[in-house]
Amino acid sequence: MPHSKGDDIYRANRRRSVALNGHKTSVSLEQDYWECLIMIARARNSTVADLIAAIDAERVNPNLSSALRLLVLREAKAGRLGPGP
């Protein structure tokens, strides 16, 4: 079924620039995933930039955006994501 642009469930990807080891790159994530990354970083007493750098250093998936989505999925499945920011 078609959705309207205002439906929260269909919030579009947004490209964000991040610096990893002094080199700029970008990730394309839906707002909900970005908000979860903020929650994960706070729970780890970290910044989103440091969290992304850690995932980048450890990832086996060649796509950074996918690796970040998988992190959010793992955290959600483990019950470590509470109410939103």
Buried (B, 14 or more C-beta within 10 A) or exposed (E): EEEEEEEEEEBEEEEBEBEBEEEEEEBBBBEEBBBBBBBBBEEEEBEBEEBBBBBBEEBEEEEBBEBBBBBBEEBEEEEEBEEEE
